[in-house]
């Protein structure tokens, strides 16, 4: 999308979500496949609307829903398997300077 002077950008209030996902890269890599599966429907709806509308400003609500789903997933993961997630995150963090995930 080309920017010109007549493009109206969203306000800070429109871009603000109640809580951001603040994971470092190793831990995000550790949980990303599971989070993607858990939030698959919300993510697919967001991507479909974004492609249909061709304007990311019109999908802010759907994007916030993806973030909310990710937060909810991480909270449930923390309750159920924090130790396993920490082990995998530490393995990715300390196993490679490029943070590779190997089988």
N, C-alpha and C positions, 0 to 999 in steps of 0.2 A: 504494500500500500504506500503510495507516494505521499509525502507530507507537503501540505501547502498551508498558507495562512488561514484558510477557511476550515481546516480540520479542527473539530472540537475534541479535546482530550478529556478523559474522565478526571474527576476531582480526586483528591487524596482520600476522601471519605468513601468514594465508590471503589477504590482500590484496596481498602483496608478490610482484612478478614479478622474474625475474633482471635484466631491463633495461627501463627505461621508454623510450618514444619522446619525445625531447626536441628537437623541431624548432620553430622559430619559425613564426608564421602564414604568412608569404609562402612559405617553403619547403614547408610542409605543403600549402598550396594548390597549389603547383607539382607535387607528386608524388601527391597524393591520388587522382586518377582512375586512375593507373597502379597504385598500391598496392591500390586497391579491386578492380581487375580481377585482379591477381596473387593476392590473398587471398580472392577471391570465395567459394570453397567453404567456407572456414573461417568467414568472416563470416556466410554464409547459415545454416550449422549453428548458430552462436551465436544469431542472431536467431530461428531456429525454436525452439530449446530455450527461449530466454527467453520467447517468446510462449506456448509450451506450458505451461511451469511457472509462469508468472505470479509469479515470485519471483527477482529478480536474484541473491540470495545463492546460489541453487542452480546458477548458471551461471558461477561464478568460474573454473572450469577451462577452459571454452570461451572466456571472455574473455581469459584468459592466453594461450591458443592464438592468438587474433587478434593480440595484442600481439607474440608471438613471430614470427608470420608477417610482421608489419609491420617488425620489426627485421631479419629475414632479407632482406626485399625491399630495405630501405634500404642494407644492407651490400652487396648485389649491385649496386644502382644506383650506389653510390659507386665500386665497382671499374670499372664499365663506362662510365658517362657522367656523371662528376662535373662536368665543365666545362659541359655543356649544362644540367644541373640548376641549377647556380649561376647561369648566365645567366638562366634563367627565373625563379628565385627573386628575383634582383636586379631584374629587370624588374617583377615584381609589387610588390616592396617600394618601388621608386622611382617607379613609374608612376602611382600613385594613392594618395591619403591613405586611401582606403577599401579598398585592396588588391583592386580589381576585376581580373578576368581578362577581357580583350577579345580577340575573334578577330582 
